[in-house]
Amino acid sequence: MSKSTFRVVTRGTDGSLRVRDYSSSEPLVRNHTQIGVDDCSTDLELRGLPVFRGLIGPIPEGKSIVRYESPDVFETLTKEWTAAKNVRRSRRRSSIGTVPEPPPVNPLSESSEIR
């Protein structure tokens, strides 16, 4: 499935996120200076897509969305993402199947002789 939506995320004058979706890359090519094409993405569907001056991307977002972000949005969202605590659940330990520890061995017990 090819990427069918091109999303540009920038910061508004009031500090809010501003999201614009396009059905093709043509409006982006008209409004931004293309400086190359993506040739190293691990998402093979992004390879060959344009890289624009002043935008970070292309970034995969879901199966059909290509995302471009302004540098300040990219920095802010990356900091939020790394600061978010990853909730880890520990496995409950059950007593079923555990082997009891043997009693400690006394070195002066009857089985050992002192000579």
Secondary structure, 3 states (H helix, E strand, C coil): CCCCEEEEEEECCCCCEEEEEECCCHHHHHHCCEEEECCCCCCHHHCCCEEECCCEEEEEECCCEEEEECHHHHHHHHHHHHHCCCCCCCCCCCCCCCCCCCCCCCCCCCCCCCC
